[in-house]
Amino acid sequence: MSYRELLEGIEIEIEFEITEDDYIKFNLYHIENSPSQKKTYNFLRYAIPLLFSIPIYAIGTSLFKQPSSYWIIISILFALIWVITYPNQYKKLVRKQTKKILQEGDTSIFGKKTMLIDDNNIKVFSEFTSKTISKKSIKTIKVYDDMILIYLSGFTAQIIPTRYLNDESNKYLMKELIIINII
């Protein structure tokens, strides 16, 4: 008898709460894994210092009477400092932008939720919303130490913070998600 046959008819229930911090972490994880976001990130991290190093050198050597080697060193230092500090700056910017967006929009993604997983669907209920997700509509599943993301599209995911999972519920959920990924 297969594991799928053993689980047939069994419903898994998981209760959790999504906070603003969880949503911000989701956005940071998404940016790290999205191909289009990676391109933008890498462009900003590496192209900006190259683009600005050239004017720093040109302006420095023409306006100030320092040797060109001085401005080469200044340009290289600028580029190195930018490349090293940009990841933290970018994360701060994403956090700030996400908080702004959340202040302007829908907060129904937050709060206590109950997830029921049965043979064909994942149902998520909260005080004000309910959503039924067909297992066939799941695009991918990403597992991190602090959360599990069930992607329904390239940028929409169901967030499950792992701090609410005990060993047993984590084991059942992971087995179910493995089966979904295989199907």
C-alpha positions in Angstrom: 0.0 0.0 0.0 1.4 3.4 -1.0 1.7 6.4 1.3 -0.9 8.2 -0.9 -3.4 5.3 -0.2 -2.6 5.5 3.5 -3.3 9.2 3.7 -6.5 9.1 1.6 -9.4 10.5 3.6 -7.1 11.9 6.2 -7.3 15.7 6.8 -4.3 17.6 8.2 -5.1 20.7 10.3 -2.5 23.3 11.0 -3.1 26.6 13.0 -0.7 29.5 12.6 -0.5 33.3 12.5 1.1 35.5 9.9 2.7 38.7 11.1 4.0 41.7 9.3 7.5 40.4 9.9 6.6 37.1 8.2 5.3 39.0 5.2 8.5 41.0 5.0 10.6 37.8 5.2 8.5 36.3 2.4 9.3 39.4 0.2 13.0 39.1 1.0 13.0 35.3 0.2 11.1 36.0 -3.0 13.6 38.6 -4.2 16.5 36.2 -3.5 14.9 33.5 -5.6 13.1 35.4 -8.4 15.2 35.4 -11.7 13.9 38.9 -12.7 14.6 40.3 -9.2 18.1 38.7 -9.2 18.9 40.5 -12.5 17.8 43.9 -11.1 19.7 43.3 -7.8 22.9 42.3 -9.6 22.6 45.2 -12.0 22.2 47.7 -9.1 25.0 46.0 -7.1 27.7 45.8 -9.8 26.7 48.2 -12.6 26.1 51.3 -10.5 29.6 51.4 -9.0 31.1 50.9 -12.4 29.0 53.7 -13.9 29.8 56.1 -11.1 33.5 55.3 -10.8 34.2 56.6 -14.3 32.7 60.1 -13.6 34.4 60.2 -10.2 37.8 59.6 -11.9 37.1 62.0 -14.8 35.8 64.8 -12.6 38.5 64.3 -10.0 41.4 64.4 -12.4 40.0 67.4 -14.3 38.9 69.6 -11.4 41.4 68.8 -8.7 45.1 68.7 -9.2 45.6 65.3 -7.7 47.5 62.6 -9.6 45.3 60.2 -11.6 46.4 57.3 -9.4 44.7 59.0 -6.4 41.4 59.1 -8.3 41.8 55.6 -9.5 42.1 54.5 -5.8 39.1 56.7 -4.8 37.0 55.2 -7.7 38.0 51.6 -6.7 37.2 52.3 -3.0 33.8 53.7 -3.9 33.0 50.6 -6.0 34.2 48.2 -3.3 32.3 50.0 -0.5 29.1 50.0 -2.7 29.4 46.3 -3.6 30.0 45.3 0.1 27.3 47.5 1.6 24.6 47.2 -1.1 23.1 43.9 0.1 22.2 45.3 3.5 21.0 48.6 1.9 18.8 46.6 -0.5 17.2 44.6 2.3 16.5 47.7 4.3 14.9 49.3 1.2 12.7 46.2 0.7 11.6 46.2 4.3 10.8 49.9 4.1 8.9 49.6 0.8 6.9 46.5 2.1 5.9 48.3 5.2 4.7 51.3 3.1 2.7 49.0 0.9 1.1 47.3 3.9 0.1 50.6 5.4 -1.7 51.5 2.2 -3.4 48.2 1.4 -5.1 45.0 2.5 -4.1 43.5 5.9 -6.3 40.4 5.5 -3.1 38.4 4.9 -2.2 38.8 8.6 -3.7 37.2 11.6 -4.6 33.7 12.8 -5.3 31.1 10.2 -6.3 27.5 10.0 -5.1 25.3 7.2 -6.8 22.1 6.3 -5.1 19.7 3.8 -7.1 16.9 2.3 -6.7 14.7 -0.8 -7.3 17.4 -3.4 -7.3 20.8 -1.8 -5.6 23.0 0.7 -8.2 25.2 2.6 -7.1 28.3 4.5 -9.5 30.0 6.9 -9.2 33.2 8.9 -11.6 35.3 10.8 -12.6 37.3 7.6 -11.5 35.1 4.7 -11.4 31.6 3.4 -9.5 30.3 0.4 -9.5 26.9 -1.3 -6.4 26.0 -3.2 -6.4 23.0 -5.6 -3.2 21.0 -5.1 -2.9 20.9 -8.9 -2.6 24.7 -9.0 0.5 24.7 -6.8 3.5 25.8 -8.8 6.4 25.2 -6.4 7.1 24.8 -2.7 10.1 26.5 -1.0 11.1 25.4 2.5 13.2 27.6 4.8 14.1 27.3 8.4 11.5 29.8 9.5 8.7 29.4 6.9 7.3 27.2 4.2 6.1 29.0 1.0 3.5 27.3 -1.2 3.7 29.2 -4.5 0.5 29.5 -6.5 2.1 31.8 -9.1 5.5 33.5 -9.7 4.8 36.0 -7.0 1.8 34.7 -4.9 2.4 32.2 -2.1 0.7 30.8 1.0 3.0 31.5 3.9 3.3 29.0 6.7 5.6 30.1 9.6 7.3 27.0 11.0 7.3 28.3 14.6 3.7 27.0 14.8 4.6 23.5 13.7 5.4 20.8 16.2 7.4 17.8 15.2 4.3 15.7 14.3 2.6 18.4 12.2 5.8 19.4 10.5 6.4 15.7 9.6 2.9 15.3 8.1 3.0 18.6 6.3 6.4 17.9 4.8 5.3 14.4 3.6 2.2 15.9 2.1 4.2 18.7 0.4 6.6 16.1 -1.0 3.7 14.2 -2.5 2.3 17.5 -4.0 5.7 18.3 -5.5 5.9 14.8 -7.1 2.4 14.9 -8.6 
